[in-house]
Amino acid sequence: MQQIRVVADAFHILTQEHQEKLTVLEQNATNQHEIIEKDTTQKRKIWGKEQQEFDAAVQEKTAFIIKQRQGEAADYQYDLQRERKIETDAYEETKRTSEWELQESTREKDKNWAEREKLLSDNQAEFEKNQTKAAGFEEELKQAYTKAKEEAIQEVSREAKVKADLVEKEWEGSK
């Protein structure tokens, strides 16, 4: 029995040692688990903070880009409106100038037309007189032509008769 007691004591000692080792191992496991939890929690906080900083940087960059694009769009719209205003003003000035020149031209033509109408009405009697004269010129011209033709024929006939008389006298003189 003594031996059983020794074995039981040894078993009990082994069990206690095992229990102590198990407690130490559980304590180590718990400590390591707590360390890992703390490390994980700390890393998650760091990652969360880094993610927040990254998100804030992305939002800031996005806001900056949006603001920059809005500024560029506003500048473009301003330049476009300014250019269109300049073109519209130039067109309106050209239009006003053209209309003024057209009115001046119309007034000048109307004035010239009135002067011509007045000149025509003032000279209507002379025109009609000259027209009747011109109608008479054709008849006078025909008469003058006929008279000149007859005179030329008579002149040529006389000259021919004089030459024929001379030639006949010469012929009779040479016989």
Residue pairs with C-beta under 8 A, 6 or more apart in sequence:
120 127
